[in-house]
Amino acid sequence: MLRTVFTVSAVASLASAALGHGEDVDVLIRVDDGALVTGSWSHTADSVVEERERVFAFEWGNDEGANISDEPGFFAEAGTLAGMNWGVNFVDAVRVWNGSDFSAVSSSTVTYELLGAEMDTPGAAGGFTPGFAVPVGGGGFDDHFEIVLNAPLDGSADGVYLIAMELFATSDTLGGTPVNSETFWFVGNFGGDEEMHEAAIEYVEDVLVPAPGSAALFALSGLAATRRRRG
């Protein structure tokens, strides 16, 4: 009995840790006091995990290919974004984990595809790719881009990659002017080990999320103040 209790407890602990790092969840999109914000949504629990979340972890590789994923998705509860159009902009080139930080720009790009429309990450640091608008209609949605890492499949590109984005939305209720969210990040593992993936996730949470405005760009360039470390 004690062994059973320990096993259940351990599984619950691992699940909680995963959700705490934005893993196994979708990006929850909502408007809070006129601002577009990202949180996290669990389909397993069918509920909000975090009302504010900006770091989401995932693994590349599914039945369609080793460099393809359709997680995390983007989720809105019914009625919350009714009448809006939404989308994502890429706000930086793809970065690759060098063991310490994400200062290195990857030679690989990422393609997002949804309903036949595609967009690619910029190839240069600080670049910007405007996204395409997706109509919401009257209800909620659960949309999943196909996320393709344009990299060799021979193992030479194995590692952890960082995708920086912002949400945008337009609607009559928002005055017809696009409203953008704060930057959020997908931390994708492409053949790397989980210890490396975890270290990269923690770096983004500790360094990039707290950095206001352009300070995040300095952090990526290795110019930011000393990284906060967990005790």
GROMACS elastic network, one bead per residue, 0.5 to 0.9 nm:
[ bonds ]
;  ai    aj funct       b0    kb
    1     4     6  0.50653   500
    1     5     6  0.62406   500
    1     6     6  0.86018   500
    2     5     6  0.51015   500
    2     6     6  0.61264   500
    2     7     6  0.85908   500
    3     6     6  0.50962   500
    3     7     6  0.61516   500
    3     8     6  0.87215   500
    4     7     6  0.51221   500
    4     8     6  0.62665   500
    4     9     6  0.85014   500
    5     8     6  0.52828   500
    5     9     6  0.60476   500
    5    10     6  0.85006   500
    6     9     6  0.50146   500
    6    10     6  0.59569   500
    6    11     6  0.85549   500
    7    10     6  0.50661   500
    7    11     6  0.61749   500
    7    12     6  0.85548   500
    8    11     6  0.51739   500
    8    12     6  0.61218   500
    8    13     6  0.85150   500
    9    12     6  0.50975   500
    9    13     6  0.60541   500
    9    14     6  0.86229   500
   10    14     6  0.61690   500
   10    15     6  0.85763   500
   11    14     6  0.51311   500
   11    15     6  0.61363   500
   11    16     6  0.85455   500
   12    15     6  0.50909   500
   12    16     6  0.60918   500
   12    17     6  0.85918   500
   13    16     6  0.50989   500
   13    17     6  0.61844   500
   13    18     6  0.86519   500
   14    17     6  0.50657   500
   14    18     6  0.61854   500
   14    19     6  0.86845   500
   15    18     6  0.51058   500
   15    19     6  0.62422   500
   15    20     6  0.85049   500
   15    24     6  0.88550   500
   16    19     6  0.52068   500
   16    20     6  0.60458   500
   16    21     6  0.87884   500
   17    21     6  0.65140   500
   17    22     6  0.89619   500
   17    23     6  0.86569   500
   18    21     6  0.53118   500
   18    22     6  0.66075   500
   18    23     6  0.51319   500
   18    24     6  0.69814   500
   18    57     6  0.88335   500
   19    22     6  0.50443   500
   19    23     6  0.51342   500
   19    24     6  0.63560   500
   19    25     6  0.67883   500
   19    40     6  0.85524   500
   19    42     6  0.82569   500
   19    49     6  0.73795   500
   19    50     6  0.89478   500
   20    23     6  0.73130   500
   20    49     6  0.83068   500
   20    50     6  0.83844   500
   21    24     6  0.89759   500
   21    53     6  0.89325   500
   21    55     6  0.69279   500
   21    56     6  0.66637   500
   21    57     6  0.68594   500
   21   198     6  0.87404   500
   21   201     6  0.72925   500
   21   202     6  0.82098   500
   21   205     6  0.85247   500
   22    25     6  0.60406   500
   22    26     6  0.80928   500
   22    27     6  0.85890   500
   22    40     6  0.68686   500
   22    49     6  0.89070   500
   22    50     6  0.88612   500
   22    53     6  0.72687   500
   22    54     6  0.80920   500
   22    55     6  0.58978   500
   22    57     6  0.57034   500
   22    58     6  0.85462   500
   23    26     6  0.82944   500
   23    55     6  0.87953   500
   23    56     6  0.58893   500
   23    58     6  0.62141   500
   23    72     6  0.80843   500
   24    41     6  0.89249   500
   24    42     6  0.71724   500
   24    43     6  0.86617   500
   24    44     6  0.88359   500
   24    56     6  0.85818   500
   24    57     6  0.77874   500
   24    58     6  0.74666   500
   24    71     6  0.81348   500
   24    72     6  0.73274   500
   25    28     6  0.86800   500
   25    40     6  0.59467   500
   25    41     6  0.53830   500
   25    43     6  0.71463   500
   25    44     6  0.86806   500
   25    49     6  0.81212   500
   25    56     6  0.77696   500
   25    57     6  0.87041   500
   25    71     6  0.82457   500
   25    72     6  0.63200   500
   25    73     6  0.78337   500
   26    39     6  0.84040   500
   26    40     6  0.56470   500
   26    41     6  0.51581   500
   26    42     6  0.65654   500
   26    43     6  0.79343   500
   26    56     6  0.81495   500
   26    71     6  0.73264   500
   26    74     6  0.54996   500
   26    75     6  0.62105   500
   26   142     6  0.85092   500
   26   144     6  0.89465   500
   27    38     6  0.62631   500
   27    39     6  0.58796   500
   27    41     6  0.63166   500
   27    53     6  0.80204   500
   27    54     6  0.85865   500
   27    56     6  0.77359   500
   27    72     6  0.66672   500
   27    73     6  0.61073   500
   27    75     6  0.59050   500
   27    76     6  0.84846   500
   28    37     6  0.81558   500
   28    38     6  0.54932   500
   28    41     6  0.54371   500
   28    48     6  0.77590   500
   28    50     6  0.86461   500
   28    51     6  0.78482   500
   28    52     6  0.86795   500
   28    53     6  0.84776   500
   28    73     6  0.87016   500
   28    74     6  0.61110   500
   28    76     6  0.58354   500
   28    77     6  0.81718   500
   29    36     6  0.72449   500
   29    37     6  0.61383   500
   29    38     6  0.51360   500
   29    39     6  0.65154   500
   29    40     6  0.82527   500
   29    74     6  0.69482   500
   29    75     6  0.60615   500
   29    76     6  0.53016   500
   29    77     6  0.82169   500
   29    80     6  0.86826   500
   29    81     6  0.82678   500
   29   167     6  0.84981   500
   30    35     6  0.83173   500
   30    36     6  0.59639   500
   30    37     6  0.56967   500
   30    38     6  0.67363   500
   30    39     6  0.79108   500
   30    51     6  0.89456   500
   30    75     6  0.89248   500
   30    76     6  0.65990   500
   30    77     6  0.81258   500
   30    80     6  0.65262   500
   30    81     6  0.68503   500
   31    34     6  0.58636   500
   31    35     6  0.53449   500
   31    37     6  0.60336   500
   31    38     6  0.88005   500
   31    80     6  0.75835   500
   31    81     6  0.75540   500
   32    35     6  0.51419   500
   32    36     6  0.63780   500
   32    37     6  0.66820   500
   33    36     6  0.84926   500
   34   174     6  0.76350   500
   34   179     6  0.85913   500
   35   179     6  0.71815   500
   35   180     6  0.77769   500
   35   181     6  0.70466   500
   36   167     6  0.74531   500
   36   168     6  0.75635   500
   36   169     6  0.76244   500
   36   179     6  0.65952   500
   36   180     6  0.62286   500
   36   182     6  0.80518   500
   37    51     6  0.83634   500
   37    52     6  0.69615   500
   37    53     6  0.84837   500
   37    54     6  0.89900   500
   37   167     6  0.81517   500
   37   180     6  0.85370   500
   37   181     6  0.55431   500
   37   182     6  0.71751   500
   38    50     6  0.89439   500
   38    51     6  0.72309   500
   38    52     6  0.56785   500
   38    53     6  0.57252   500
   38    54     6  0.64060   500
   38   167     6  0.82686   500
   38   181     6  0.74088   500
   38   182     6  0.81923   500
   38   184     6  0.78070   500
   39    48     6  0.76997   500
   39    49     6  0.75704   500
   39    50     6  0.53377   500
   39    54     6  0.70197   500
   40    47     6  0.88985   500
   40    48     6  0.60799   500
   40    49     6  0.53472   500
   40    50     6  0.51417   500
   40    51     6  0.65116   500
   40    52     6  0.71459   500
   40    53     6  0.59708   500
   40    54     6  0.85698   500
   40    56     6  0.85035   500
   40    75     6  0.85481   500
   41    44     6  0.89933   500
   41    45     6  0.84501   500
   41    46     6  0.73470   500
   41    47     6  0.59149   500
   41    49     6  0.53856   500
   41    50     6  0.72575   500
   41    51     6  0.85882   500
   41    74     6  0.88507   500
   41    75     6  0.71708   500
   41    76     6  0.88493   500
   42    45     6  0.53921   500
   42    46     6  0.55048   500
   42    47     6  0.56289   500
   42    48     6  0.62856   500
   42    49     6  0.62438   500
   43    47     6  0.68895   500
   43    48     6  0.89416   500
   44    47     6  0.80712   500
   45    48     6  0.82002   500
   45    49     6  0.85763   500
   48    51     6  0.66848   500
   49    52     6  0.89380   500
   49    53     6  0.89414   500
   50    53     6  0.60495   500
   53    56     6  0.78600   500
   53   184     6  0.80229   500
   54   182     6  0.82659   500
   54   183     6  0.73025   500
   54   185     6  0.61195   500
   54   186     6  0.84730   500
   54   205     6  0.82307   500
   54   209     6  0.70969   500
   55   184     6  0.60131   500
   55   185     6  0.50132   500
   55   186     6  0.61069   500
   55   187     6  0.73053   500
   55   201     6  0.75102   500
   55   204     6  0.72251   500
   55   205     6  0.67012   500
   55   209     6  0.79686   500
   56    72     6  0.73226   500
   56   184     6  0.81000   500
   56   185     6  0.62174   500
   56   187     6  0.61253   500
   56   188     6  0.84675   500
   56   201     6  0.82594   500
   57    71     6  0.89277   500
   57    72     6  0.77900   500
   57   185     6  0.84246   500
   57   186     6  0.57094   500
   57   188     6  0.58882   500
   57   189     6  0.79307   500
   57   197     6  0.84565   500
   57   198     6  0.89850   500
   57   201     6  0.71518   500
   58    69     6  0.82558   500
   58    71     6  0.65900   500
   58    72     6  0.67667   500
   58   186     6  0.73180   500
   58   187     6  0.63779   500
   58   189     6  0.63712   500
   59    62     6  0.89703   500
   59    68     6  0.89474   500
   59    69     6  0.71925   500
   59    71     6  0.80781   500
   59   187     6  0.85110   500
   59   188     6  0.54981   500
   59   190     6  0.64493   500
   59   191     6  0.83617   500
   60    65     6  0.84754   500
   60    66     6  0.62523   500
   60    67     6  0.54482   500
   60    68     6  0.54839   500
   60    69     6  0.50891   500
   60    70     6  0.85562   500
   60    71     6  0.85953   500
   60   147     6  0.83192   500
   60   148     6  0.83267   500
   60   149     6  0.81354   500
   60   188     6  0.65657   500
   60   189     6  0.60231   500
   60   190     6  0.53991   500
   60   191     6  0.78590   500
   61    64     6  0.76368   500
   61    65     6  0.56984   500
   61    67     6  0.54075   500
   61    68     6  0.52663   500
   61    69     6  0.58066   500
   61   190     6  0.76894   500
   61   191     6  0.87948   500
   62    65     6  0.55059   500
   62    66     6  0.61094   500
   62    67     6  0.79610   500
   62    68     6  0.62718   500
   62    69     6  0.61545   500
   62    70     6  0.84476   500
   63    66     6  0.78476   500
   63    68     6  0.84945   500
   64    67     6  0.84697   500
   64    68     6  0.65599   500
   64    69     6  0.82670   500
   65    68     6  0.52875   500
   65    69     6  0.81232   500
   65   148     6  0.89325   500
   66    69     6  0.82486   500
   66   153     6  0.73774   500
   66   190     6  0.80308   500
   66   191     6  0.87174   500
   67   147     6  0.81828   500
   67   148     6  0.57932   500
   67   149     6  0.52875   500
   67   150     6  0.73821   500
   67   151     6  0.74470   500
   67   152     6  0.87336   500
   67   153     6  0.74487   500
   67   190     6  0.70902   500
   68   146     6  0.68243   500
   68   147     6  0.56116   500
   68   149     6  0.65376   500
   69    72     6  0.82487   500
   69   145     6  0.82725   500
   69   146     6  0.59199   500
   69   147     6  0.51242   500
   69   148     6  0.66689   500
   69   149     6  0.87757   500
   70    73     6  0.67169   500
   70   144     6  0.55754   500
   70   145     6  0.55954   500
   70   147     6  0.57572   500
   70   148     6  0.87151   500
   71    74     6  0.87812   500
   71   144     6  0.66316   500
   71   145     6  0.76330   500
   71   146     6  0.79684   500
   71   147     6  0.77985   500
   72   144     6  0.70466   500
   72   145     6  0.83348   500
   72   186     6  0.82939   500
   73   142     6  0.66906   500
   73   143     6  0.56430   500
   73   145     6  0.67140   500
   74   141     6  0.77053   500
   74   142     6  0.57050   500
   74   143     6  0.52133   500
   74   144     6  0.61728   500
   74   145     6  0.83219   500
   75   140     6  0.73711   500
   75   141     6  0.55791   500
   75   143     6  0.64647   500
   75   144     6  0.86935   500
   76    79     6  0.81291   500
   76    80     6  0.66226   500
   76    81     6  0.70002   500
   76   139     6  0.84530   500
   76   141     6  0.53209   500
   76   142     6  0.66831   500
   76   143     6  0.89944   500
   77    80     6  0.57370   500
   77    81     6  0.78994   500
   77   139     6  0.76007   500
   77   141     6  0.68982   500
   77   142     6  0.86703   500
   78    81     6  0.76855   500
   78    82     6  0.78544   500
   78   138     6  0.78522   500
   78   141     6  0.71807   500
   79    82     6  0.50318   500
   79    83     6  0.87706   500
   79   137     6  0.89064   500
   79   138     6  0.61547   500
   79   140     6  0.56433   500
   80   138     6  0.88614   500
   80   139     6  0.75260   500
   80   140     6  0.67189   500
   81    84     6  0.56960   500
   81    85     6  0.83537   500
   81    86     6  0.88521   500
   81   136     6  0.68228   500
   81   137     6  0.82414   500
   81   138     6  0.77734   500
   81   139     6  0.74345   500
   81   140     6  0.68497   500
   82    85     6  0.87763   500
   82   136     6  0.61444   500
   82   137     6  0.56556   500
   82   139     6  0.57873   500
   82   140     6  0.72294   500
   82   171     6  0.89137   500
   83   135     6  0.75627   500
   83   136     6  0.60905   500
   83   137     6  0.51694   500
   83   138     6  0.58949   500
   83   139     6  0.85063   500
   83   170     6  0.88090   500
   83   171     6  0.63736   500
   83   172     6  0.79614   500
   83   173     6  0.85110   500
   84   134     6  0.85237   500
   84   135     6  0.62726   500
   84   136     6  0.56156   500
   84   137     6  0.70054   500
   84   138     6  0.86608   500
   84   169     6  0.64490   500
   84   170     6  0.55946   500
   84   172     6  0.78236   500
   84   173     6  0.83872   500
   84   174     6  0.87722   500
   85   133     6  0.56372   500
   85   134     6  0.52558   500
   85   136     6  0.57378   500
   85   137     6  0.82356   500
   85   168     6  0.82718   500
   85   169     6  0.54201   500
   85   170     6  0.53094   500
   85   171     6  0.65031   500
   86   132     6  0.80870   500
   86   133     6  0.52207   500
   86   134     6  0.51515   500
   86   135     6  0.64685   500
   86   136     6  0.72889   500
   86   167     6  0.71727   500
   86   168     6  0.55626   500
   86   170     6  0.65657   500
   86   178     6  0.89944   500
   87   130     6  0.89281   500
   87   131     6  0.58777   500
   87   132     6  0.58750   500
   87   134     6  0.58504   500
   87   135     6  0.88285   500
   87   166     6  0.85352   500
   87   167     6  0.57975   500
   87   168     6  0.54369   500
   87   169     6  0.65388   500
   88   130     6  0.74149   500
   88   131     6  0.51869   500
   88   132     6  0.73443   500
   88   133     6  0.80723   500
   88   165     6  0.63843   500
   88   166     6  0.55752   500
   88   168     6  0.59538   500
   88   169     6  0.87528   500
   89   121     6  0.88728   500
   89   128     6  0.72161   500
   89   129     6  0.57202   500
   89   132     6  0.81908   500
   89   164     6  0.86400   500
   89   165     6  0.55380   500
   89   166     6  0.53707   500
   89   167     6  0.63508   500
   89   168     6  0.72996   500
   90    93     6  0.77626   500
   90   119     6  0.88410   500
   90   120     6  0.80983   500
   90   121     6  0.58930   500
   90   122     6  0.73231   500
   90   127     6  0.79027   500
   90   128     6  0.55649   500
   90   130     6  0.65909   500
   90   131     6  0.73111   500
   90   163     6  0.76704   500
   90   164     6  0.60249   500
   90   166     6  0.66663   500
   91   121     6  0.81363   500
   91   122     6  0.79846   500
   91   126     6  0.65869   500
   91   127     6  0.60439   500
   91   129     6  0.66184   500
   91   130     6  0.84450   500
   91   163     6  0.85557   500
   91   164     6  0.57190   500
   91   165     6  0.53654   500
   91   166     6  0.69571   500
   91   183     6  0.78762   500
   92    95     6  0.82801   500
   92   121     6  0.72543   500
   92   122     6  0.64360   500
   92   123     6  0.82387   500
   92   124     6  0.73343   500
   92   125     6  0.56976   500
   92   128     6  0.59135   500
   92   129     6  0.82056   500
   92   163     6  0.74765   500
   92   164     6  0.58045   500
   92   165     6  0.75709   500
   93   105     6  0.64935   500
   93   106     6  0.74930   500
   93   109     6  0.74937   500
   93   110     6  0.89559   500
   93   121     6  0.58633   500
   93   123     6  0.53662   500
   93   124     6  0.54268   500
   93   125     6  0.51277   500
   93   126     6  0.64908   500
   93   127     6  0.60252   500
   93   128     6  0.78935   500
   93   162     6  0.86422   500
   93   163     6  0.73775   500
   93   164     6  0.76520   500
   94   104     6  0.88232   500
   94   105     6  0.60659   500
   94   106     6  0.56055   500
   94   107     6  0.80920   500
   94   108     6  0.71539   500
   94   109     6  0.61222   500
   94   110     6  0.71472   500
   94   121     6  0.67464   500
   94   122     6  0.76364   500
   94   123     6  0.75742   500
   94   124     6  0.85370   500
   94   125     6  0.81699   500
   94   161     6  0.66702   500
   94   162     6  0.56699   500
   94   163     6  0.53317   500
   94   164     6  0.74137   500
   95   102     6  0.56540   500
   95   103     6  0.69538   500
   95   104     6  0.57137   500
   95   106     6  0.50704   500
   95   107     6  0.87063   500
   95   108     6  0.88278   500
   95   125     6  0.86026   500
   95   160     6  0.85286   500
   95   161     6  0.55668   500
   95   163     6  0.68831   500
   95   164     6  0.87066   500
   95   220     6  0.87919   500
   96   101     6  0.83484   500
   96   102     6  0.56881   500
   96   103     6  0.76730   500
   96   104     6  0.57773   500
   96   105     6  0.61763   500
   96   106     6  0.53566   500
   96   107     6  0.88919   500
   96   159     6  0.70829   500
   96   160     6  0.58654   500
   96   162     6  0.62217   500
   97   100     6  0.70001   500
   97   101     6  0.57726   500
   97   103     6  0.77509   500
   97   104     6  0.71586   500
   97   106     6  0.89834   500
   97   159     6  0.68721   500
   97   160     6  0.54490   500
   97   161     6  0.61612   500
   97   162     6  0.76869   500
   97   196     6  0.85112   500
   97   197     6  0.88135   500
   97   200     6  0.66974   500
   98   101     6  0.58751   500
   98   102     6  0.64528   500
   98   103     6  0.77436   500
   98   104     6  0.69754   500
   98   159     6  0.86642   500
   98   160     6  0.86330   500
   99   102     6  0.83851   500
   99   196     6  0.74078   500
   99   199     6  0.82096   500
   99   200     6  0.78761   500
  100   103     6  0.87579   500
  100   199     6  0.84248   500
  100   200     6  0.79591   500
  100   203     6  0.81850   500
  101   104     6  0.79574   500
  101   200     6  0.72492   500
  101   203     6  0.68923   500
  101   204     6  0.85189   500
  101   219     6  0.85984   500
  101   220     6  0.71707   500
  101   222     6  0.79724   500
  102   105     6  0.76519   500
  102   161     6  0.82525   500
  102   162     6  0.74137   500
  102   200     6  0.81312   500
  102   203     6  0.85828   500
  102   204     6  0.85750   500
  102   219     6  0.85072   500
  102   220     6  0.56545   500
  102   221     6  0.80508   500
  102   222     6  0.86354   500
  103   219     6  0.76978   500
  103   221     6  0.50048   500
  103   222     6  0.62830   500
  104   220     6  0.79421   500
  104   221     6  0.80785   500
  105   108     6  0.86126   500
  105   123     6  0.83381   500
  105   124     6  0.74681   500
  105   125     6  0.66107   500
  106   109     6  0.72671   500
  106   123     6  0.83501   500
  106   161     6  0.79549   500
  107   123     6  0.76701   500
  107   151     6  0.82408   500
  108   123     6  0.81932   500
  108   149     6  0.69186   500
  108   150     6  0.54844   500
  108   151     6  0.53996   500
  108   152     6  0.86847   500
  108   157     6  0.84544   500
  109   120     6  0.68069   500
  109   121     6  0.57421   500
  109   122     6  0.73593   500
  109   123     6  0.67919   500
  109   148     6  0.84546   500
  109   149     6  0.62190   500
  109   150     6  0.54181   500
  109   151     6  0.75108   500
  110   119     6  0.84401   500
  110   120     6  0.57256   500
  110   121     6  0.55168   500
  110   122     6  0.87418   500
  110   147     6  0.68348   500
  110   148     6  0.55011   500
  110   150     6  0.57844   500
  110   151     6  0.86764   500
  110   163     6  0.81187   500
  111   118     6  0.67227   500
  111   119     6  0.56743   500
  111   121     6  0.65777   500
  111   146     6  0.78282   500
  111   147     6  0.59253   500
  111   148     6  0.50992   500
  111   149     6  0.66431   500
  111   150     6  0.73085   500
  112   117     6  0.82164   500
  112   118     6  0.55366   500
  112   119     6  0.53684   500
  112   120     6  0.64030   500
  112   121     6  0.83776   500
  112   145     6  0.58027   500
  112   146     6  0.56120   500
  112   148     6  0.65327   500
  113   116     6  0.63377   500
  113   117     6  0.55239   500
  113   119     6  0.66832   500
  113   120     6  0.89665   500
  113   144     6  0.88189   500
  113   145     6  0.53612   500
  113   146     6  0.50855   500
  113   147     6  0.68576   500
  113   148     6  0.82864   500
  114   117     6  0.53868   500
  114   118     6  0.66110   500
  114   134     6  0.89708   500
  114   143     6  0.81568   500
  114   144     6  0.72035   500
  114   145     6  0.50437   500
  114   146     6  0.65354   500
  115   118     6  0.85060   500
  115   145     6  0.84712   500
  117   132     6  0.76043   500
  118   131     6  0.87225   500
  118   132     6  0.82219   500
  119   129     6  0.75080   500
  119   130     6  0.81586   500
  119   131     6  0.67070   500
  119   132     6  0.78764   500
  120   123     6  0.87595   500
  120   129     6  0.71068   500
  121   124     6  0.89922   500
  121   127     6  0.81659   500
  121   128     6  0.75938   500
  121   129     6  0.62319   500
  121   163     6  0.81971   500
  122   125     6  0.77622   500
  122   126     6  0.82291   500
  122   127     6  0.52410   500
  122   128     6  0.59369   500
  122   129     6  0.60249   500
  123   127     6  0.69768   500
  124   127     6  0.54143   500
  124   128     6  0.87903   500
  125   128     6  0.89617   500
  126   217     6  0.77829   500
  131   167     6  0.89459   500
  131   168     6  0.84798   500
  133   168     6  0.83951   500
  133   169     6  0.79196   500
  133   170     6  0.86697   500
  136   139     6  0.68249   500
  136   140     6  0.69417   500
  136   141     6  0.70728   500
  137   140     6  0.79607   500
  144   147     6  0.87218   500
  148   151     6  0.87798   500
  149   152     6  0.89038   500
  149   190     6  0.85509   500
  151   156     6  0.87433   500
  151   157     6  0.63275   500
  151   158     6  0.88529   500
  152   155     6  0.71021   500
  152   156     6  0.67344   500
  152   157     6  0.61002   500
  152   158     6  0.87238   500
  153   156     6  0.73512   500
  153   157     6  0.72448   500
  153   158     6  0.82536   500
  154   157     6  0.75027   500
  154   158     6  0.85125   500
  155   158     6  0.52720   500
  155   191     6  0.74960   500
  156   159     6  0.88939   500
  157   190     6  0.78579   500
  157   191     6  0.83410   500
  158   189     6  0.81219   500
  158   190     6  0.53117   500
  158   192     6  0.57373   500
  159   188     6  0.85213   500
  159   189     6  0.61807   500
  159   190     6  0.52706   500
  159   191     6  0.59129   500
  159   193     6  0.80444   500
  159   196     6  0.82061   500
  159   197     6  0.82697   500
  160   187     6  0.68712   500
  160   188     6  0.56052   500
  160   190     6  0.58885   500
  160   191     6  0.79327   500
  160   192     6  0.62863   500
  160   193     6  0.88735   500
  160   196     6  0.74862   500
  160   197     6  0.61770   500
  160   200     6  0.73105   500
  161   186     6  0.81420   500
  161   187     6  0.57866   500
  161   188     6  0.51723   500
  161   189     6  0.64755   500
  161   190     6  0.75309   500
  161   200     6  0.87221   500
  162   185     6  0.66950   500
  162   186     6  0.58843   500
  162   188     6  0.64246   500
  162   200     6  0.87993   500
  162   204     6  0.89119   500
  163   184     6  0.84463   500
  163   185     6  0.55458   500
  163   186     6  0.51267   500
  163   187     6  0.65663   500
  163   188     6  0.79187   500
  164   183     6  0.66342   500
  164   184     6  0.59784   500
  164   186     6  0.67332   500
  164   187     6  0.89684   500
  165   182     6  0.84950   500
  165   183     6  0.55166   500
  165   184     6  0.54748   500
  165   185     6  0.61504   500
  165   186     6  0.81512   500
  166   180     6  0.65315   500
  166   181     6  0.55277   500
  166   182     6  0.60076   500
  166   184     6  0.60699   500
  166   185     6  0.85334   500
  167   179     6  0.81030   500
  167   180     6  0.54638   500
  167   181     6  0.51105   500
  167   182     6  0.76187   500
  167   183     6  0.78258   500
  167   184     6  0.84593   500
  168   178     6  0.60505   500
  168   179     6  0.54130   500
  168   181     6  0.64189   500
  169   174     6  0.84270   500
  169   177     6  0.83270   500
  169   178     6  0.53688   500
  169   179     6  0.53686   500
  169   180     6  0.66812   500
  169   181     6  0.87726   500
  170   173     6  0.82799   500
  170   174     6  0.63933   500
  170   175     6  0.78892   500
  170   176     6  0.56216   500
  170   177     6  0.59605   500
  170   179     6  0.64455   500
  171   174     6  0.52233   500
  171   175     6  0.65646   500
  171   176     6  0.51164   500
  171   177     6  0.74380   500
  171   178     6  0.78146   500
  172   177     6  0.82908   500
  173   176     6  0.72042   500
  174   177     6  0.63757   500
  174   178     6  0.75998   500
  174   179     6  0.74308   500
  175   178     6  0.83394   500
  176   179     6  0.89464   500
  180   183     6  0.88278   500
  181   184     6  0.82803   500
  183   209     6  0.84062   500
  184   209     6  0.79770   500
  185   204     6  0.80083   500
  185   209     6  0.89833   500
  187   197     6  0.78600   500
  187   200     6  0.74941   500
  187   201     6  0.64600   500
  187   204     6  0.84105   500
  188   197     6  0.78520   500
  189   192     6  0.58480   500
  189   193     6  0.79652   500
  189   194     6  0.80771   500
  189   196     6  0.87506   500
  189   197     6  0.62022   500
  190   193     6  0.88244   500
  192   195     6  0.84509   500
  192   196     6  0.66476   500
  192   197     6  0.69011   500
  193   196     6  0.54925   500
  193   197     6  0.64149   500
  193   198     6  0.88301   500
  194   198     6  0.59789   500
  194   199     6  0.84846   500
  195   198     6  0.51496   500
  195   199     6  0.62274   500
  195   200     6  0.86688   500
  196   199     6  0.51503   500
  196   200     6  0.62336   500
  196   201     6  0.86800   500
  197   200     6  0.51556   500
  197   201     6  0.62270   500
  197   202     6  0.87056   500
  198   201     6  0.50855   500
  198   202     6  0.62124   500
  198   203     6  0.86022   500
  199   202     6  0.51968   500
  199   203     6  0.62107   500
  199   204     6  0.88476   500
  200   203     6  0.50567   500
  200   204     6  0.64433   500
  200   205     6  0.87463   500
  201   204     6  0.52856   500
  201   205     6  0.62862   500
  201   206     6  0.86122   500
  202   206     6  0.58897   500
  202   207     6  0.82755   500
  202   230     6  0.89352   500
  203   206     6  0.51420   500
  203   207     6  0.56987   500
  203   208     6  0.74628   500
  203   227     6  0.81885   500
  203   228     6  0.89075   500
  203   229     6  0.88683   500
  204   207     6  0.53979   500
  204   208     6  0.50124   500
  204   209     6  0.64201   500
  205   208     6  0.61824   500
  205   209     6  0.54075   500
  205   210     6  0.75706   500
  206   209     6  0.65518   500
  206   210     6  0.68351   500
  206   211     6  0.88939   500
  206   227     6  0.70292   500
  206   228     6  0.60381   500
  206   229     6  0.72691   500
  206   230     6  0.83760   500
  207   210     6  0.62019   500
  207   211     6  0.64828   500
  207   216     6  0.75144   500
  207   219     6  0.69368   500
  207   220     6  0.89583   500
  207   224     6  0.86074   500
  207   226     6  0.88358   500
  207   227     6  0.59780   500
  207   228     6  0.69217   500
  208   211     6  0.52651   500
  208   212     6  0.84570   500
  208   215     6  0.80454   500
  208   216     6  0.51075   500
  208   217     6  0.82929   500
  208   219     6  0.68358   500
  208   220     6  0.80227   500
  209   212     6  0.78996   500
  209   216     6  0.76286   500
  210   216     6  0.82634   500
  211   214     6  0.76963   500
  211   215     6  0.52744   500
  211   216     6  0.51509   500
  211   217     6  0.88158   500
  211   219     6  0.80365   500
  211   224     6  0.89200   500
  212   215     6  0.56249   500
  212   216     6  0.67750   500
  213   216     6  0.65641   500
  213   217     6  0.82856   500
  214   217     6  0.53491   500
  214   218     6  0.67868   500
  214   219     6  0.89177   500
  215   218     6  0.50244   500
  215   219     6  0.62574   500
  215   220     6  0.87728   500
  215   223     6  0.87659   500
  215   224     6  0.68438   500
  216   220     6  0.63894   500
  216   221     6  0.87393   500
  216   224     6  0.78018   500
  217   220     6  0.51056   500
  217   221     6  0.63429   500
  217   222     6  0.87545   500
  217   223     6  0.85146   500
  217   224     6  0.83902   500
  218   222     6  0.62259   500
  218   224     6  0.51647   500
  218   225     6  0.88731   500
  219   222     6  0.51117   500
  219   223     6  0.55345   500
  219   225     6  0.75926   500
  219   227     6  0.88094   500
  220   223     6  0.74643   500
  220   224     6  0.78205   500
  221   224     6  0.76148   500
  222   225     6  0.85414   500
  223   226     6  0.89785   500
  224   227     6  0.79069   500
  225   228     6  0.88534   500
  226   229     6  0.89976   500
